[in-house]
Amino acid sequence: MSAHGHALRLAFYGDDFTGSTDALEVLAFAGMRTALLLKAPTPELLAAFPALDAVGVAGDSRAMTPMEMDRYLPPVFEALAHCGAPIVHYKVCSTFDSSPRIGSIGRAMELARPVFHNRYIPVVGSTPALQRYCLFGHLFARSGTDGRIYRIDRHPIMSVHPVTPAEDSDLQLQLQQQGSLTVGRLEFPTIEPGLAAATAGLGHALAQSPEVVLIDSASAAQLTTVGGLLEAEAAQQSPLFVVGPSGVEYALTQWWREQGTLGEPDPAYEHFSAVPAVLAISGSASTLSMQQIDAAIDAGFEPVAIDAAALLDDARCAAASQALVAASLSSLLNGRSVIMHTARGPDDPRIASTLDALGERGWSRERARHEGGRLLGQRLGQVAREILQRRPVSRLLLSGGDTSSQVTQALAPDGLVVAARLTRGAPLCRMISPAQPWLHGLEVALKGGQMGETSFFETARAGTREAAVA
């Protein structure tokens, strides 16, 4: 029983905000009452969200160094371990973008071991619903630019990720390189026959005494079996610490659905109304984000180019911020949607000029991409706050992992709940923030640079056909 008097079935921590809303979406649409918080749950905080089935914490450890993770993660893990949930999920991106230096999943697992004391840490490798597959330990993912499935180190977006490019598709090797824990593997042919065979296969894998077990799957049916494995393990050692993308939520909810222990989702999730205008902020340089920005402009959004180099320059930041606020307010006051963007694709010259400007300050390329991206997101958060306070809108759209995390943290709501289905992996959410009336009830969608269809921004503004115009 949790501290707020209701039995939680699952708790999760998202290593960035877009991934956190992905997990929130899966649980809500499976019929579980779920809230996403911006800080570790306390009895007082949980009391504001009664009768939850699951609770999440939106974090940003994907942008942290191992030293930063050492300071930040242990207290969060302690809080989650004591919130009453039998399973605690460390939610990572479905493309596992991390490295030994930034967002190290291996380091996160090392930090979790002394808190959870499990005999091993399961790592779920796939999310078939998002067309992410783990086969013999190797990760494959669909590209939103051409619809093809790629080995992750050949993926047109993830292989050139600006901070954590996918250099190898072997997740077992990747996890081992990120820490000191030994990693075993449970392969999908063992899972295919069902839970009994998967349990036996897990026993064989554990005979080698790995500290981590990477679990394959290539289909929804196999992932459901993985859910059965996780629940069985949690029954033996609770709370069970699990790592993986939203495949963990899919695995568990599919298993619980098969066992008949889930309710039905709110039918209101299937429709949402159009709004006259939205504020969209893109900090992603992916090719897909470029296509989405272009489509938004074609649909009538007013483009506002962000001069990242100026925002990151202390001497020019105030003037650059006010220019962005003024340009955005002018369009919003005239009833036009706004799409602010730091780049229109990976070849946008603003990227090189920003890196060069930071280089002139003595920053290395790696520091510029890491710390510069974080600082840029924080300053965009302040821009967003000023715009929303002066011209409240009912819908905010954020694109890019760092941008979504930092802007949401700058706005500082108490939490988020799902409002409606928008695109898989990026639901429309509603902010809960009674102390900030201009923010309370604001609808927000947070998505990674590789998520969504080309029409994402206009779809988010236009709503569903069945819903009336707001």
N, C-alpha and C positions, 0 to 999 in steps of 0.2 A: 504494500500500500504506500502510495506516495505521500509526501508531506501535506498535500492539499486534500487528502481524504478520498482519492479515487485511484484505482489501480492503473498505473501506466504500463503499457505493453512494450514501449520502445522509447529510447532517448537517442538523439543524434547531435553531433557537432559537425557543421559544414565548414570546410577549410576555405571557402569563399562564399559570398552572398548568393551568387547565381546558383551554385551547387546546392546551397541550403534551401532555396525555394523549389529546386527540382525535387528534393526529398519531400518537402512539405506538400508538393503537388501530388506525388504518388500516394502518400498516406491519406490526404483529404479525399482524393477521388476514389480511394478504396473504401471510404466510409468511416475513416478514423478521425475523431475530433483532435485536431493538432494545432498547436501554436508555435511560431518561430520567434524566439527571443533574441535580443541583441547582447545579452550577457548571461552568465551562468545562472541556472535556476536556483532561487532561494525559496523557502516556504512563503515568504511575503509576496514575492513576484508571482509564484504559481497560484496564489490565492486569487489573483486578478483574472486567472484563466481557469475557471472551475471545470471539473468533469472531463479532463483531457484523457485521451487514449495514448497520445504521444506528444513529446515536446522536443523542440530542436533549439540549438544555439547557432546563430549565424556568426562565423568568425572570418578571419583573413590569414590564417597560418600558411596558406598557399603562397603568400607573398613574403613570408618571413625567412630569415636565416635560421640555421639550427640554434644559434645562441639566443635569438629572440624567442624561438619556440621553447627553449629551456625555461625561460622566465614566464611565458604566457600559458602554456598548455597544462602543466601539472595542476594548478588550482581548478581549471575547467574540468579536467578529468576527475578530480576528487568530487566536485559538485555533482557531476553526472553519475558517478559511481554510487552516490548516496541519495539519488532522487527517487529511488524505488523501482526503476525499470529493470527487467531481467536481462535486457540486451541494450548495449550502448554502441552506437555506430559512429565511427570516424569517417565522415562522408568526404570522398575525394572526387575529382573530376572523372567523368567516364573515359577520358583519354589519358588519365594518370599523368598529367603534365606536372612534373616535379623533378628535382635534381638533388644531388648531395648538398648543394649550396643554397638553393631556394625551394621552400615548400617541401622539404624532405619527408616523404611518407615513412621512410625507414626510421628517421629520428623520432617521429611522432609515435611509432610503435615501441621504440625503446623507452620513451617517457611513460607510455601506458602500462608497461609490464609491472612496475612496482606498485601501481595503483590497483590493477585488476587481478593479478595473480592467476591468470588462466594458464592451463597447461600448454596451450598454443593460441595464436591469434589467427583466425580465419580471414583470408582476403578474398573477397568475391571479385572476379576479374571482368565480368561482362554485364552489359545492360542491353539485351536483345531488343527491348522496346525502343531504344535509341539507336539501334543498329550498331552496337558495340559488341564485339565477340572476342572471347578469350579461348584459344585453341592450342593445346599443348604448351600453355604458358605464354603464347604470343598474342598480342592485342591487335585487332583489326577494327576499323571504324569507317562509317560512311562519311563522305564529304558532301557538305551542303551545296558546294559549287557545281558539281556535275553528277551527283547521285551515285557515284561508284564507291565500292568498298575497297579500302586500302589497308595494307599493313601500316601500322601507326607511324613507323619511321619513313614511310613513303607517302604519307598523307599530305595533300597540297597545302593544308593550313598548319597542322600540328608539327610537321617536319621543319617548318620555318617559324615556329612560335618565337616571338622576340625575347622572351625570358627563359623559357624551359623547352627548347626544341626537342622533339622526340628523336633520339639518336639510335635507339634500338627498340625493337618490338618485343623483346624478351622481358616480360614483367618480373619473372623470377630473378634474372640477372640484375635488373634495375633496382629491385628492392634490396637485394644483397649488397649492391654498391652504395646504397644510401645509409647503411647502418651495419651493426655487428651481428644481427640476428640471422640464424640459419633459416633458409626458406625451402620447404618441400612443396610438392605439387599433387593435386588431385585432378586427374585428366577427365575430359568429358565422356570418352567411351565407357568409363567406369560409372558415370552418373546416369547415362542414358537408360539402363534397365530399370531404374527406380531406386527408392530409398534403401531397400535392403542391400542392394549391390553397392550403392554409394557409401553406406555405412561400413561395409566390409572393406571397400577400397580405402576409406579414410583410416581404418585400423591399420592397413598395410603401410600407408603413408606415415602414420604416427610411429610405427615401429622404428623408424630412423631417427626419432626424437627431434624433429624440427621445431623451432620456436614459432614459426609462421608457416601456414599452409595456404598456398595460392590455389583457388578453386576455379576450374574451367566451367564454362557453359556456352552453348551455341543456340539455345532455343528457350522459349518460355517454359516448356515442359521441364527441361533440365534445370532451369532456374528455380522452378517450384520445388523440385527435389532438394536443391540447395537450401531453400527455406526450411524444409523439414530437418535437414542436418543441423542448421543453426538453432532451431528451437530445441532439438534433442540435446545439443551441447549446452544450451542455456539451462536446461533442466538439471544438468549435472554440476554446473559451476556458474553461479549467478552473482553479479552481473557479468555477462559475456561481452568482451570487447571485440568488435568486428570492424574490419576496414574494407572500403570499397566504394564504388559509385552508388547511384540510386538503384542499382541492381540489387542491393541489400533490401531496400524497401519493397521492390517488386517481388523478390524471392519470398519475403515473409508474408506480405499481404496475399500473394497468390496461394501460398501454403495455407494460411488461415482461412481464405475463401474456400479452398478445397475441403477444409475441415469443418466448414459451416460456422465459424466463430466471428465473422465480420458482419456488421450492419450494412445498410445501403447508403451510398453517397447522396448528398443533397442535390436534387434535380436542378436547382437554381444555378449550379456550377456550369451548366451547359450553354447558358446564354448571358450575354452582357450587352449593355446599351452603347450606342454611339455617343460621343461627346463632341462639342463644337471644336475644341482645340486641345492638343496635348503638348507637353514639353518633353522632348526626347534628347538624351545626351549620349553620344557614342564616343567611347575612348578606345575602341578596337580598330586595329589596322588590318584585319583579315580581309581577304577577297570577298567573302560572303557579306561582311559588314558594308563594304563598298557598294555591293549590289543592292543591299537593303537601303542604304542612304540615297542612292540614285533613284530607286523606286519611290521613296518617300518624297523626294523633291519633285518627281514627275507627277505625284499625286497632290501636289500643292503645298507641301511643307516648305516653310521658309528656311533656307540653309544659313547657319551662322558658323563660320569657320573659327575654330579655337586656335589661337597662337600659343602653343604649349611653351615655346621658348620664353615668351614674355611672361606667362603665368608663373614660370619657375624662377624668374629673375626677381629677386626681392625689390629691386629698384623700380621695376616696371609692372609688378603684379597688381597693384591697386588700380592703375589706369586700365590695364588689360581686363581685369575683372569687371570694372564698371562699364567698359565698352560692351562686354558680353551681356551684362544685365540690361543695359539700355536697348541693345539690338533685339534681345529676346522679348522684353516687355513691349516694345513697339509693335511687334507682330502679334503677340498674344492679345494685346488690348484691341487690335483690329480683327480679332477672331481667327487668326491664322495659326496653325500648328507650327512648331519650331523644331528643327533638327540641328542640334549643335554637334560638331564633330572635330576630333583632333586629327583625323586622317581619313582620306578617301582611298583606302587600299594600301597595300604594303609598299608601294612605290611613291607615295605622297612625299614631296620634297620637305614638308614640315618635319618629318621624322628625322631625316639626316641633319637638318638645321638645328633641331632641338638637341640631338646628341652632340653635335659640334659645339653648341653653346655651353653645354655642361662640361664637355671636354676642356674647353678654355678655362673653366673654373678648377681644373685639376681632377675632375671625376673620370674614373675608368669607364669604358663602355658598359661593363657589367653593372657597375654602381649606378650609372645613368639610367639604364633600363629598369633596374630594381627600385632604387630609392626615388629616382625621378618619376617613375610611374605611380608610386604611392603618393608622393607629394602632389603630383598633378591631380590625382583623384581627390585628395583632401581639399585642394583649392577649388576644384569644380564643385565639390560639395558645398562650399561656402557661397559660390555663385548660385547654385540651385536654391539654397536656403533663402537668399535675398530675393530671388525672383518669386518664389512661392509665397513669401511673406507679403510681398507687394502686389502680387497678382495670383491669388490662389487658383489653381486649376484642379480638376478632379482626377487627372490621370498623368502619371509620370512614367516614362520609359527609359530604362538604363541599359546600355549595351557595353559589354567588356567586363571581365572579371574584376580587375582592380577598380575600375570606375564604379561599378555597381556596389562593391564593398565600401569604398571610401565615401561615396556620396550618401549612401544609406546611413553610415555611421555619423556623418556630419549632421544629417537631419535628426538622428537620434530618437526614433519612435521607441515605444516600449516593446513592441513586437509586431508581427505580421500574421495574418490569417489568409487563407485562400478565398478569393472572391469568385473566380470563374476560370474555365479552361481557355487558354489563349493559343499556345503552341507547346508541343510536348517538351518538357524540361524547363519551361519558363511560363508559369501560370500568371494570371492577373491576381495580385494580392491586394489586401487592404491594410493600411497602417493603423495600429492602435496606439493612440497617444493623447489621452484625455487632457493632459496638462498643456498641450500645444494645439489649440483649436484649429489653427490654419493647416495643421498636418493630420489631425485625427480624421480618419475615413478616407484619406487620399489613396487612390488606387495606384499601384506601382507594379511594373513588370521588370524583372531583372534577368538578363540573358547573357550568356557567353558569346564571344565573337563568332563561334562556329555554329550557333543555334538559330533555328527559325527558318521560315521560308523567306523568299525575296520580298514579299509584300508585308513583312512583319509589322512595320511601323504603321502603315495605313490600316491594316486589319485591326490593330490595337485601338486605333482611333474610331474606326467605322463600326465596330461591334459586330454582333451576329445579326443575320437577317430577321430572326424571330424576335429580337429585342427592339423595343421602341427607342427612338432618339431621346437622349436625356435633355 
